[in-house]
Amino acid sequence: MFGFLGPNGAGKSTTINILLGLQSPTSGTARVLGYDVETHRNEIHQRVGVLPEGVTPFPNLTGIDHIEFVARTRGVAVDPIEQLCYVGLDAEAHDRPAAEYSTGMRQRLWLAMALVGDPELVVLDEPTTGLDPDGIREIRELVTELGDSGTTVFLSSHRLEEVEAMCDQIGILHDGQIETTASVADRSLRTLSVSVEFRVADRSETLRAALTSQPGVRSVEIDGQRVTVTCETAADRVTAVETALDEAKIEDLSTDGASLDALFDRTVHGGES
Amino acid sequence: MNVRPYARRDLVGLWRSRVGLLLLGLFGGCVVGVTGARIAGFPLSNVYGLVLFVGQFLFPAVGLLLGVSSVVDHRESGTLRVLFTLPGRRRDVVLGAFVARCGVLGAGFGLLTAVTTGVATVYGAPVGRPVVLFSLTAALTVSWLAVGTTISVFATTQRRAFFTVILLYLVGVVFWNTLFPVSPDVAVAAMAGRLNLSLPLGVQRGVLLLAPGNAFLVGLQFLGGESYLNLVVSFFGTPVPSGWIAPVVLVAWSVLPLAAAVKQAESLELS
């Protein structure tokens, strides 16, 4: 799963448009799954499913109509009800016109359409925009499951935590250039720190000793009841929280500086988190 | 070519939309009108005359309005991005929209022809006339549908498309189809004179006959009988232009705009 990040105006949408053959590059070439986007548009479309950003489905068509339409264009046989149930659309929604769908239902419908025919690559453009927290979690679970099944996912999102949680690889676009590509688990992210801050009722010094000895903890600062722990990765931060819970009574907790957040900040703004 | 899925999607969408209801009302009204008029004692030739004179203004508008919504609506709503990222050529999207609308019109004109033919059979009138009349009217409507579809592909917003359609209706239907035939020798010659051109009569008639509505009128001689031939003579003078001008011109007005629409769709940039 590849996370495609960048600030507004960086060229994310233009890049996606070029990759999908919706816009021609002013210079250079682009290939998707080995096919040139300008000369083999149809071959690409046969192998790619797309979840567009902020597009209303065909208003007079039901959920089932949408799936059947895409299946016919792809020349595949699918069970539309099974497809809609897979993305969490209830049975009562299957026969309703898509104009009556909520934002979350529309996103699920687009995802179901994108998955018709088991495409080799799925392009998701801001898949959780406009969703409530439950909807975001459900879409993330579906996308993660999709990635685990072996499908290549290209996820464009402005939600850093979303990309960090779901993707293996990331690319950060800035001023039309890919400035950074990295594996979410690799060293380039580990060079950036994350922190967690506790307010403890007691035993802060005992806590310092326990946290300092933990691998991945860079520093522990204590100011009265406030303990700030700087870690190398988000995973180290979770371990630090677990250690703190074992050693002291935690009254409050806050986190800062997600690793990808820091990388994004450094790439786009040239800053260090 | 993989037009069928797109045509089917458009057909279902149209059928469930207000457009479907309006067309149902239009053709249903025509069916009731034709049947009711004959039952009330009006000769069928009078009913045909009414259809002919009302239809040559009404059905081009229907075709244009039906066509203009075909692609630009998807462009504004964003669904054109989805349609253009599905397997199949972009021409399939355009032709699918056109074929679906042709299907709706075909069903309407088919119903109208069937009912009118039935009425003609019951009252002992020539049964071939409604077939010719409604075939010509359908061809006229489809030619403007093609023009509307083409405008829809080229336009970037619904508003621009709508204004272009109004302008084209005024020029291509009201002006070319109505004002010129009133007195073609005077009108065309006067227009040419303003441009310091001296057009031979054949060219003047050629200019007239290129209008879809005028080609439709020339085709009325296929209805048979002296009165319909005289009608053609009253518009275009003698010698009477060949009736085959009608299908040739109407098919050309369908094919050429669609070819331009397909070419434009293939190179359309969606940002």
Interface residues (C-beta under 8 A of the other chain):
Chain A: S13 T14 N17 L20 G21 L22 Q23 S24 N42 H45 Q46 V48 V50 P52 G54 V55 T56 P57 F58 P59 N60 L61 D65 F69 V70 R72 T73 R74 G75 P97 M113
Chain B: N2 R4 P5 Y6 R8 R9 V12 G13 R16 S17 S77 G78 T79 R81 V82 F84 T85 L86 P87 G88 R89 E269 L270 S271
